[in-house]
Structure formats: C-alpha cells, structure tokens
C-alpha cells in the first residue's frame, strides 16, 4: 500500500524586504516503508517531516548573501515557519506515536498533539 502525506507548508520568499512573504509549498512525504506503530518508524517519520519543513520554509537568498541587512529576521521567520509546518503535519498525520514523540520533543509529555 502506498502511503503518502502531502504537507502544505507556508514557505517564505524574500523580495529584498525586511519581512519574508509567505508562499505556499506542498511537499510530499512518503512513508510507505515505515510502520508508524513502531518507535523507529515514528522517529523516522518525524525526521522526514522536519526535512520537508526545511525544504519548504528555507529561502536560499540568506545563504548567498550573509551581509543582507534583514538576515536575522529572515532566519527567525524561517524557524517559525518550520516549527509551524512540523506541528501542522504531525496533526494532519494523526499517528499516535508520531504525535507522542513530537509532543515529547516539544517538552510536553502529556501528548496533547495525539488527542487534538
């Protein structure tokens, strides 16, 4: 069975402004090879979601121009985008172990994301 989740991520695109403009990016994460009812499968899925968020939210312009005057804000916006994208993807996936492991990584051992 082919299992795939398409994560809609609000990525960032900078046009030389102090604030990045949100741009929608869909990133597909295949997990047909994972058993999300097992700990190692859940951990692998979290890693894949995080990589997808990095891909969708990153904007290469700050890497090419480290002296760009708005670099600090861009990096903050990218990090916020990644954090929100991961949270949204975990919620959309609705896999109990993935939600539990994500909640633990966020310092919330009660697993609030699993019951959301």
C-alpha positions as CSV (number, residue, x, y, z in Angstrom):
1,X,0.0,0.0,0.0
2,X,1.4,3.4,-0.9
3,X,1.2,5.9,1.9
4,X,1.9,9.5,1.3
5,X,1.1,12.7,3.1
6,X,1.2,16.0,1.3
7,X,2.2,18.6,3.8
8,X,1.0,22.1,2.9
9,X,3.7,24.4,4.2
10,X,3.7,28.2,4.2
11,X,7.2,28.7,2.9
12,X,9.0,32.0,2.7
13,X,10.1,34.1,-0.2
14,X,12.1,37.3,0.2
15,X,11.9,40.1,-2.2
16,X,14.5,42.3,-0.6
17,X,12.2,43.3,2.2
18,X,12.6,43.2,6.0
19,X,9.9,40.6,6.2
20,X,9.6,37.5,4.1
21,X,6.3,37.0,2.2
22,X,4.5,33.7,2.8
23,X,4.3,31.4,-0.2
24,X,2.5,28.0,-0.2
25,X,4.7,25.0,-0.9
26,X,3.4,21.4,-0.9
27,X,5.9,18.8,0.0
28,X,5.1,15.1,-0.3
29,X,6.4,12.8,2.4
30,X,6.3,9.1,1.5
31,X,6.1,6.8,4.4
32,X,5.1,3.5,2.7
33,X,8.3,1.9,4.0
34,X,7.5,2.9,7.7
35,X,5.5,1.3,10.4
36,X,4.2,4.2,12.3
37,X,3.0,1.9,15.1
38,X,6.7,1.2,15.9
39,X,9.0,3.6,17.7
40,X,11.7,3.6,15.0
41,X,9.0,4.3,12.3
42,X,7.6,7.2,14.2
43,X,11.1,8.7,14.7
44,X,11.9,8.3,11.0
45,X,8.6,10.0,10.1
46,X,9.3,12.9,12.4
47,X,12.7,13.3,10.7
48,X,11.2,13.2,7.3
49,X,8.6,15.8,8.3
50,X,11.4,18.1,9.6
51,X,13.3,17.7,6.4
52,X,10.2,18.6,4.4
53,X,9.6,21.7,6.5
54,X,13.2,22.8,6.0
55,X,12.8,22.3,2.3
56,X,9.6,24.3,2.1
57,X,10.4,27.0,4.5
58,X,14.0,27.8,3.6
59,X,15.0,30.6,1.4
60,X,18.4,30.3,-0.2
61,X,19.0,34.0,-0.5
62,X,20.2,34.5,3.0
63,X,22.9,31.8,2.4
64,X,24.1,33.6,-0.7
65,X,24.3,37.0,1.0
66,X,25.3,36.7,4.7
67,X,25.5,40.6,4.8
68,X,21.9,41.0,3.8
69,X,20.6,43.6,6.3
70,X,17.5,41.5,7.2
71,X,19.2,38.2,7.7
72,X,18.3,37.9,11.4
73,X,14.6,38.5,10.8
74,X,14.7,36.1,7.8
75,X,16.2,33.4,9.9
76,X,13.6,33.9,12.6
77,X,10.8,33.7,10.1
78,X,12.2,30.6,8.6
79,X,12.5,28.9,12.0
80,X,8.9,29.9,12.9
81,X,7.7,28.6,9.5
82,X,9.5,25.3,10.1
83,X,8.1,24.9,13.6
84,X,4.5,25.6,12.5
85,X,4.9,23.3,9.4
86,X,6.0,20.4,11.6
87,X,3.2,20.9,14.1
88,X,0.6,21.1,11.3
89,X,2.0,18.0,9.6
90,X,2.0,15.9,12.8
91,X,-1.5,17.0,13.5
92,X,-2.6,16.1,9.9
93,X,-0.9,12.7,10.0
94,X,-2.8,11.8,13.2
95,X,-0.4,8.9,14.1
96,X,-0.4,8.3,17.9
97,X,3.3,7.5,18.3
98,X,4.4,10.3,16.0
99,X,2.2,12.7,17.9
100,X,3.5,11.5,21.2
101,X,7.2,11.7,20.2
102,X,6.6,15.2,18.8
103,X,5.0,16.3,22.0
104,X,7.9,14.9,24.0
105,X,10.4,16.7,21.8
106,X,8.4,19.9,22.4
107,X,8.6,19.3,26.2
108,X,5.0,18.2,26.6
109,X,5.0,14.6,27.8
110,X,1.2,14.6,28.1
111,X,0.9,14.1,24.4
112,X,-1.6,16.9,23.7
113,X,-1.0,16.6,19.9
114,X,-2.1,13.0,20.0
115,X,-5.5,13.9,21.2
116,X,-6.0,17.1,19.2
